[in-house]
Amino acid sequence: MTVLVEPFSSVYDDRSRLGVILARGRSGFEAYAADDHSLGLFPSPRKAAAVITTTRPWVAVPSTLLARADEVIE
C-alpha cells in the first residue's frame, strides 16, 4: 500500500522501523506495520504505538517509545 500522507510518527526499536502512525483527524490514529499493512484505528498515538510494538512479540515495548508518542500531542 502506498501512503499518500505524511506520517504523524514513526516507531523504532533501535534502528529498525517497526511501523508508522498516521493522524486521521476525528477518526483517530492509524497504525501501520513495517510491511505497510494497517493495524487499525486507535484513539491515541500511544495506543497505536503499543499495537505496532506488540505485532512483533520478540520486540519488547520500551517505555520511551510510548512516552515520545504522548509528548507529541501534549
Summary of the structure (lengths in Angstrom):
residues: 74
radius of gyration: 11.2
end to end distance: 30.1
largest distance: 32.5
contacts: 203
relative contact order: 0.21
helix: 32%
strand: 31%
